Amino acid sequence: MQKIFNLLIAAALLTTLASCNRGYTVFGSLPVDGTDGAKVYLRNLTDGSFMDSTVVENGTFQFKGKADQSQMVAVYAMSPAGQWVSNIVLENGKIHINLVNDSLYGTPMNDLYFSSFTNDTTVQRMEKELNAFTERYYAATTAEEQVAVAADYGVAMSAYEAYKLAQARRVFDQNKDNIIGAYALCQMVEGDQEGMTFERLDSIMNRSGKAITDFEPLRQARKWLFNIANTSEGEKYVDVDGIDFATGQPTKLSAMLSSDQVTLVDFWASWCGPCRKEISENLLRLYDKYKDQGLNIIGIDVWDKIPDHKKAVEELGITYPQLIDTTRTSTDNYGINGIPAILLLDKDGTILKRNIRGEAIEAAIVEALKK
């Protein structure tokens, strides 16, 4: 879940603030030797497209334009001397950004964004502590010392995450009708993965202002949480369209299921190391052990290319059925943002277990076959 909300929090922050006739000017600063002539880009983080570009001259750069809607974009600079990136709310007015120290000011939402998040000294202190633990870990000369540092790091990380979640809640409570509140709610979703259900997020958004309900990353988060709830344990599986690898013909997951078997469904890809390890160490063995007792396994290859899939099947010696997700929608429909993702279906298509790995896979199979 983290990978996907790291991308949502950084995504374009759309709102309905009225445009201003004077447009925007971004005054940028990059006071680093060797950066003159470096390209600087404004990047739309909703679709990844580049909106504008300029170059650094005497440590400064500038963008001009008009914002019909306020949105958060990345200001990205790259040169042989290094790379820098910061987010700004692109709204009409004069915006000042320093890419080295992330200072930001000049318009109402940028001032609020900076004071609420970027300039939080407690977060800065905690991040320095975490970096120090990381340095100590790699500098450790014994396994015992590494274990001790890792334990300290875990405690510090828990405190850091708890603080950021509380901070996001405070900011959201004070900004339920603007873009910064939308950003804060995204951080709440990210920081409260156990407690933030579809029902809770939907309720919060429905009680908030239009800047929240129209905020595209939150719409995506709500849809993602809905898909997780819709494919949770006790719910029926969602069908998947694709190609039967054995025949090369279009088919569906439903056509590969049998009412006489429980089915383990493995979302994987040829390039995924943990996926290949799970297959080689567990799934192949379990298929051979239980296939005559009523177990089927179906691999759903996602985010992959057919030639790469074919090579992986041959290298791993996979003998159970494979469905290639050519639409690349199955992971979205199941709320999956990391693979391998393994779930177990009962004979009637009910999801018995979700997100099982390692020894838990065989335990779930044995339990299901006893029914």
C-alpha positions in Angstrom: 0.0 0.0 0.0 2.8 2.3 0.7 4.2 2.3 -2.8 0.9 3.3 -4.3 0.1 6.3 -1.6 3.8 7.6 -2.0 2.7 8.1 -5.6 -0.8 9.7 -4.6 0.7 12.1 -2.1 3.1 13.3 -4.7 0.4 13.4 -7.4 -1.2 16.6 -8.9 -3.3 18.4 -6.3 -6.4 19.6 -8.2 -8.8 22.1 -6.6 -11.4 24.6 -7.7 -9.7 27.8 -6.6 -10.7 30.7 -9.0 -8.0 31.7 -11.5 -6.5 35.2 -11.4 -5.9 37.3 -14.4 -2.3 38.0 -13.6 -1.2 34.4 -13.8 1.8 32.9 -11.9 5.5 33.5 -11.8 7.7 30.9 -10.1 11.0 32.4 -8.9 13.4 29.5 -8.4 16.7 29.3 -6.7 19.4 26.6 -7.1 22.5 28.1 -5.5 24.9 25.2 -6.2 28.1 25.4 -8.2 28.0 23.7 -11.6 24.3 24.0 -12.1 24.2 26.9 -14.5 22.7 25.7 -17.8 20.9 22.9 -16.1 17.4 22.1 -17.2 14.5 22.6 -14.8 11.1 21.2 -15.4 7.5 21.7 -14.2 6.0 18.2 -14.1 2.3 17.4 -13.8 2.3 14.6 -11.3 -1.2 13.4 -12.2 0.0 11.9 -15.5 3.7 12.5 -15.4 3.8 14.9 -18.3 6.1 17.8 -18.5 4.3 21.2 -18.5 7.2 23.6 -19.0 11.0 23.8 -18.9 13.7 26.4 -18.4 17.4 26.6 -17.5 19.4 27.8 -14.5 21.2 31.1 -15.0 23.4 32.4 -12.2 21.8 30.1 -9.7 18.2 31.1 -10.5 15.4 30.1 -12.9 11.9 31.3 -13.6 8.6 30.0 -14.9 5.6 32.1 -16.1 2.1 31.1 -17.0 -1.6 31.1 -16.0 -3.2 28.5 -13.8 -6.9 27.8 -14.6 -6.9 25.4 -11.7 -4.5 25.2 -8.8 -2.5 22.0 -8.8 0.6 20.7 -7.2 3.5 20.1 -9.5 7.1 18.9 -9.1 9.9 21.4 -9.8 12.6 19.1 -11.0 16.2 20.0 -11.8 18.9 17.8 -13.1 22.6 18.5 -13.7 26.0 16.8 -13.4 26.2 18.4 -10.0 23.1 16.5 -8.8 19.3 16.3 -8.9 16.7 18.3 -6.9 13.0 18.1 -6.7 10.4 19.9 -4.7 6.6 20.2 -4.9 4.8 23.5 -5.1 1.1 24.4 -5.4 0.9 26.0 -8.9 -1.5 28.8 -8.4 -1.6 32.4 -9.8 0.7 34.8 -8.0 4.4 35.0 -7.2 5.9 31.8 -5.9 9.4 31.5 -4.5 11.1 28.2 -4.2 14.7 27.2 -3.2 15.4 23.7 -4.4 18.3 23.2 -2.0 16.6 23.9 1.3 12.9 23.5 0.1 12.0 27.0 1.3 8.7 28.0 -0.3 6.5 31.1 0.0 4.5 33.7 -1.9 0.9 32.6 -2.3 -1.6 31.5 0.3 -1.6 27.8 -0.4 2.2 27.6 -0.8 2.7 29.5 2.5 0.3 27.1 4.2 1.9 24.0 2.6 5.4 25.1 3.8 4.4 26.0 7.3 2.2 22.9 7.8 4.6 20.3 6.4 7.9 21.3 4.8 9.1 23.5 7.7 8.1 21.2 10.6 11.2 21.2 12.7 10.1 18.1 14.7 9.9 16.1 11.4 13.3 17.4 10.4 14.8 16.3 13.7 13.2 12.9 13.5 14.4 12.4 9.9 18.0 13.2 11.0 17.8 10.7 13.8 16.6 8.0 11.3 19.4 8.8 9.0 21.9 8.5 11.9 20.5 5.1 12.8 21.0 4.0 9.1 24.6 5.2 9.1 25.2 3.4 12.4 23.7 0.2 11.0 26.0 0.1 8.0 29.0 1.1 10.2 28.3 -1.7 12.7 31.1 -4.4 12.8 29.1 -7.2 14.4 25.7 -8.8 13.8 24.7 -8.1 17.4 25.3 -4.4 17.0 23.3 -4.4 13.8 20.4 -6.1 15.5 20.5 -3.5 18.3 20.6 -0.6 15.9 17.8 -2.1 13.9 15.6 -2.3 17.0 16.3 1.3 17.9 15.5 2.3 14.3 12.2 0.5 14.5 11.2 2.4 17.7 12.3 5.8 16.1 10.4 5.0 12.9 7.2 4.2 14.8 7.4 7.5 16.7 8.1 9.3 13.4 5.1 7.7 11.7 2.8 8.4 14.7 3.8 12.0 14.8 3.3 12.5 11.0 -0.2 10.9 11.3 -1.1 13.2 14.2 0.2 16.2 12.3 -1.8 15.3 9.2 -5.0 15.0 11.3 -4.4 18.4 12.9 -3.8 20.1 9.5 -6.8 18.4 7.9 -9.1 19.4 10.8 -8.2 23.1 10.1 -8.3 22.9 6.3 -11.4 20.8 5.2 -12.1 23.1 2.3 -8.8 23.6 0.5 -6.0 21.8 -1.3 -3.8 21.6 1.8 -6.5 19.7 3.6 -6.7 17.3 0.7 -2.9 16.8 0.9 -3.2 16.2 4.7 -6.0 13.7 4.2 -3.8 11.8 1.7 -1.2 11.6 4.4 -3.8 10.3 6.9 -4.7 7.5 4.4 -1.0 6.6 4.0 -0.3 6.8 7.7 -3.3 4.8 9.0 -3.3 1.8 6.7 -5.1 -0.4 9.3 -7.8 2.1 10.3 -8.5 3.9 7.0 -11.2 1.8 5.4 -13.3 2.7 2.4 -16.3 3.5 4.6 -14.2 5.8 6.8 -12.6 7.7 3.9 -15.9 7.9 2.0 -17.6 9.4 5.1 -14.8 11.9 5.7 -14.8 13.1 2.0 -18.6 13.4 2.0 -18.5 15.7 5.0 -15.7 17.9 3.6 -15.6 20.7 1.1 -15.4 20.6 -2.7 -11.7 20.9 -2.7 -11.5 17.6 -0.9 -14.2 15.7 -2.8 -12.8 16.9 -6.2 -9.2 16.0 -5.2 -8.1 13.4 -7.8 -5.6 11.5 -5.6 -8.3 11.1 -2.9 -10.7 9.9 -5.5 -8.2 7.3 -6.5 -7.6 6.3 -2.9 -11.3 5.9 -2.3 -11.6 3.7 -5.4 -8.6 1.6 -4.3 -10.0 1.1 -0.8 -13.3 0.1 -2.3 -11.6 -2.5 -4.4 -9.8 -3.9 -1.3 -13.1 -4.1 0.6 -14.8 -5.7 -2.4 -12.2 -8.4 -2.6 -11.7 -9.0 1.1 -12.0 -12.4 2.8 -15.6 -13.6 2.6 -16.4 -11.7 -0.6 -16.7 -13.3 -4.1 -13.7 -13.1 -6.4 -13.6 -10.5 -9.2 -13.2 -11.9 -12.7 -10.0 -11.2 -14.7 -9.8 -11.0 -18.5 -6.7 -12.2 -20.3 -5.0 -14.8 -22.3 -4.6 -18.5 -21.4 -0.9 -19.0 -21.7 -1.3 -22.7 -22.6 -3.5 -22.0 -25.6 -2.8 -18.4 -26.5 -6.5 -17.8 -26.6 -8.6 -15.1 -24.8 -10.2 -16.3 -21.6 -11.2 -15.3 -18.1 -10.3 -16.4 -14.6 -13.8 -17.7 -14.2 -13.3 -20.1 -17.1 -10.2 -21.6 -15.4 -11.9 -22.2 -12.1 -13.6 -25.5 -11.1 -16.4 -26.0 -8.7 -14.6 -29.2 -7.6 -11.4 -27.5 -6.5 -10.2 -24.8 -4.2 -7.9 -22.4 -6.1 -4.8 -20.6 -5.1 -4.5 -17.4 -7.2 -1.0 -16.0 -7.5 -0.5 -12.4 -8.9 3.1 -12.3 -10.1 5.5 -11.2 -12.8 8.6 -12.6 -14.4 10.8 -9.8 -13.2 9.7 -10.0 -9.6 12.4 -11.7 -7.5 10.1 -12.4 -4.4 7.5 -13.8 -6.8 9.9 -16.3 -8.3 11.2 -17.3 -4.9 7.6 -17.9 -3.7 6.9 -20.1 -6.8 10.1 -22.1 -6.6 10.1 -22.6 -2.8 6.4 -23.0 -2.1 3.9 -23.0 -5.0 5.4 -25.7 -7.1 5.8 -28.0 -4.2 2.3 -27.4 -2.9 0.8 -27.9 -6.3 2.4 -31.3 -6.6 1.5 -32.2 -3.1 -2.2 -31.2 -3.1 -3.4 -31.2 -6.8 -4.8 -34.7 -6.4 -6.6 -33.7 -3.3 -8.6 -30.9 -4.8 -6.2 -28.0 -5.2 -5.7 -25.9 -8.3 -3.2 -23.0 -8.6 -3.6 -20.3 -11.2 -0.8 -17.8 -11.8 -2.0 -14.4 -13.1 0.9 -12.6 -14.7 0.7 -8.8 -14.3 2.7 -5.8 -15.5 4.7 -8.1 -17.8 5.5 -9.1 -21.4 4.5 -12.5 -22.9 8.1 -13.4 -24.0 9.4 -12.7 -20.6 6.6 -14.7 -19.0 7.3 -17.6 -21.3 11.0 -17.6 -20.3 10.2 -17.5 -16.6 7.7 -20.4 -16.9 10.4 -22.5 -18.6 13.1 -21.5 -16.1 10.9 -22.2 -13.0 9.3 -25.3 -14.4 5.7 -24.1 -13.8 3.1 -26.7 -14.6 -0.1 -25.1 -13.3 -2.3 -22.9 -15.4 -1.3 -19.3 -16.2 -3.5 -16.4 -17.1 -1.8 -13.3 -18.7 -3.5 -10.1 -17.7 -3.3 -8.2 -20.9 -5.7 -5.4 -19.8 -3.5 -4.6 -16.7 -6.6 -4.0 -14.6 -6.6 -7.0 -12.3 -4.3 -5.5 -9.7 -6.5 -2.4 -9.6 -9.7 -4.4 -9.2 -8.2 -6.3 -6.3 -6.5 -3.3 -4.7 -3.1 -4.7 -5.2 0.0 -2.5 -5.4 2.7 -5.0 -4.7 3.4 -8.5 -5.8 3.4 -11.4 -5.1 -0.1 -11.2 -4.0 -1.7 -14.5 -3.2 -5.2 -15.4 -2.3 -7.2 -18.6 -1.8 -10.7 -19.2 -3.3 -13.2 -21.7 -2.0 -15.0 -24.0 -4.5 -17.8 -21.5 -4.9 -15.4 -18.6 -5.6 -15.5 -17.1 -2.1 -12.2 -15.5 -1.0 -11.0 -17.5 2.0 -7.6 -15.9 2.5 -5.9 -12.9 1.1 -2.2 -11.8 1.1 -0.8 -15.1 2.3 2.9 -15.9 2.0 5.3 -18.6 3.0 4.2 -21.2 5.5 0.8 -19.6 5.8 -0.1 -20.7 2.3 0.0 -24.4 3.1 -1.9 -23.9 6.3 -4.7 -22.1 4.4 -4.8 -24.9 1.8 -5.0 -27.7 4.4 -7.8 -25.9 6.2 -9.7 -25.3 3.0 -9.4 -28.9 1.8 -10.7 -30.2 5.1 -14.1 -28.5 4.5 
